[in-house]
Amino acid sequence: MRLKHCHNFHDFRKLAKQRLPSPIFDYIDGAADDELTCRRNSRSFEECDLVPNVLKGVSHIDMSVTVMGQKLQMPLFCSPTALQRLFHHEGERATAGAAAKFGTMFGVSSLGTVSLEELRKIYNTPQVYQFYFHKDRALNQVMMERAKAAGVDVMMLTVDSITGGNRERDLRNGFSIPFRLTLSGMLQFAFKPMWGINYVTHESFKLPQLDDHVEMSGGALSIGRYFTEMLEPSMNWDDVAEMVKLWDGQFCLKGVMSVEDVKKAIDIGCTGVVLSNHGGRQLDGSRSPFDHLAEVVDAVGDKIDIILDSGVQRGTHVLKALSLGAKAVSGGRFYLYPLAAAGQPGVERALGLMRDEIERGMRLMGCTSTDQLSRGNLRFR
Ligand SMILES: Cc1cc2nc3c(=O)[nH]c(=O)nc-3n(C[C@H](O)[C@H](O)[C@H](O)COP(=O)(O)O)c2cc1C
């Protein structure tokens, strides 16, 4: 199977599975506990049907959206994800380069493997910096100042990861950073020698967002210990309010679900919230963001930008979320499998297919701009 044979999410997933050692594939593909939430995230879109209007004169389609002050040429962007260098040696450079080509936003994770400064210098498409709240408040301040100086457009604080999710595939494989693979996990690397050759013949693995502040990639601190020892489990709304004030710009919370929490986010000055369950990787059994979207939009959709994240695999998923009132949509695995399968050309192909699907879908729905998508176009089974 080659990249040109990939026509959708499932094809990219298949190709990624062929190319990656299975512990790394499982790290991307896996989720928490029984992976119920992960499965529900995508299935929830299937219970919603689109009702098209015809004969509307749809020769020109404008799918651009503005979210948290950023104009995006397409309504789907790349969520921040960790460790991209492990998936493909081009890592975040591939994701950022593809996002820039399609005029959309990309996120750089705190656990990213290319520095946010380097990416900012090369690409001028909107950039998000995904942040975790550390016990050391001075460290938080230094890291935010660094992101500000680099020219990051949006600060995104992840709030659904106060402790790591129970990812049993990773436990079975012994997946951790630094690697502590089980014997069978190690054997899987021997089956994918090309991955190993690419890994050792390219730039070494780094965590540049953290390396200056925390001794990580030298092996002194594992990512598991970073979460338990460095992050602040008692983080509360007052702490975040201080951060929002300090950042003094576009600030969103990622991993919020309840209306009550979105109201608090508005009160402390956030400009966006990402309705997300981290792709089902944290609290298994939690509700899917698409199932929950209408409730949040009805309560506060006119006061803050709401982004829908988790489970998005198709252009029509994006159209359904926008029709319910999301300002934009984001996702992880939809571009991570293509990244693993083929680097930047893979991510470009994924974004291109998504853009085509969104455009075709809008045409078939009888909509020439995203603001024409509404609940009138939807029926739930
Ligand atoms: C391999 C992987 C790594 C991730 N790393 C991070 C991260 O470092 N920070 C974060 O806030 N979210 C992270 N996420 C969650 C994504 O930002 C996003 O919320 C999730 O992938 C959405 O679900 P989807 O994969 O079904 O689209 C990660 C997701 C995956 C699959």
The ligand as an SDF file (V2000), in Angstrom:
LIG
                    3D

 31 33  0  0  0  0  0  0  0  0999 V2000
   -0.6150   10.5120   19.8800 C   0  0  0  0  0  0  0  0  0  0  0  0
   -1.3470   11.6470   20.5100 C   0  0  0  0  0  0  0  0  0  0  0  0
   -0.6420   12.5670   21.2830 C   0  0  0  0  0  0  0  0  0  0  0  0
   -1.3200   13.6370   21.8780 C   0  0  0  0  0  0  0  0  0  0  0  0
   -0.6150   14.5790   22.5890 N   0  0  0  0  0  0  0  0  0  0  0  0
   -1.2600   15.6270   23.1500 C   0  0  0  0  0  0  0  0  0  0  0  0
   -0.5370   16.6270   23.8680 C   0  0  0  0  0  0  0  0  0  0  0  0
    0.6830   16.5770   24.0010 O   0  0  0  0  0  0  0  0  0  0  0  0
   -1.2540   17.6340   24.4240 N   0  0  0  0  0  0  0  0  0  0  0  0
   -2.6240   17.7350   24.3010 C   0  0  0  0  0  0  0  0  0  0  0  0
   -3.2180   18.6590   24.8220 O   0  0  0  0  0  0  0  0  0  0  0  0
   -3.3070   16.8130   23.5920 N   0  0  0  0  0  0  0  0  0  0  0  0
   -2.6700   15.7750   23.0250 C   0  0  0  0  0  0  0  0  0  0  0  0
   -3.3810   14.8440   22.3090 N   0  0  0  0  0  0  0  0  0  0  0  0
   -4.8270   15.0200   22.1060 C   0  0  0  0  0  0  0  0  0  0  0  0
   -5.0890   15.7940   20.8140 C   0  0  0  0  0  0  0  0  0  0  0  0
   -4.6930   17.1340   20.9350 O   0  0  0  0  0  0  0  0  0  0  0  0
   -6.5790   15.7790   20.4460 C   0  0  0  0  0  0  0  0  0  0  0  0
   -7.3340   16.2950   21.5030 O   0  0  0  0  0  0  0  0  0  0  0  0
   -7.0750   14.3800   20.1180 C   0  0  0  0  0  0  0  0  0  0  0  0
   -6.1660   13.6940   19.2870 O   0  0  0  0  0  0  0  0  0  0  0  0
   -8.4290   14.4830   19.4190 C   0  0  0  0  0  0  0  0  0  0  0  0
   -8.9530   13.2340   19.1140 O   0  0  0  0  0  0  0  0  0  0  0  0
   -8.7930   12.5220   17.6770 P   0  0  0  0  0  0  0  0  0  0  0  0
   -7.4160   11.9290   17.6730 O   0  0  0  0  0  0  0  0  0  0  0  0
   -9.8770   11.5190   17.6910 O   0  0  0  0  0  0  0  0  0  0  0  0
   -8.9430   13.5850   16.6290 O   0  0  0  0  0  0  0  0  0  0  0  0
   -2.7210   13.7640   21.7140 C   0  0  0  0  0  0  0  0  0  0  0  0
   -3.4060   12.8330   20.9220 C   0  0  0  0  0  0  0  0  0  0  0  0
   -2.7370   11.7950   20.3250 C   0  0  0  0  0  0  0  0  0  0  0  0
   -3.5070   10.8150   19.4670 C   0  0  0  0  0  0  0  0  0  0  0  0
  1  2  1  0
  2  3  1  0
  2 30  2  0
  3  4  2  0
  4  5  1  0
  4 28  1  0
  5  6  2  0
  6  7  1  0
  6 13  1  0
  7  8  2  0
  7  9  1  0
  9 10  1  0
 10 11  2  0
 10 12  1  0
 12 13  2  0
 13 14  1  0
 14 15  1  0
 14 28  1  0
 15 16  1  0
 16 17  1  0
 16 18  1  0
 18 19  1  0
 18 20  1  0
 20 21  1  0
 20 22  1  0
 22 23  1  0
 23 24  1  0
 24 25  2  0
 24 26  1  0
 24 27  1  0
 28 29  2  0
 29 30  1  0
 30 31  1  0
M  END
$$$$
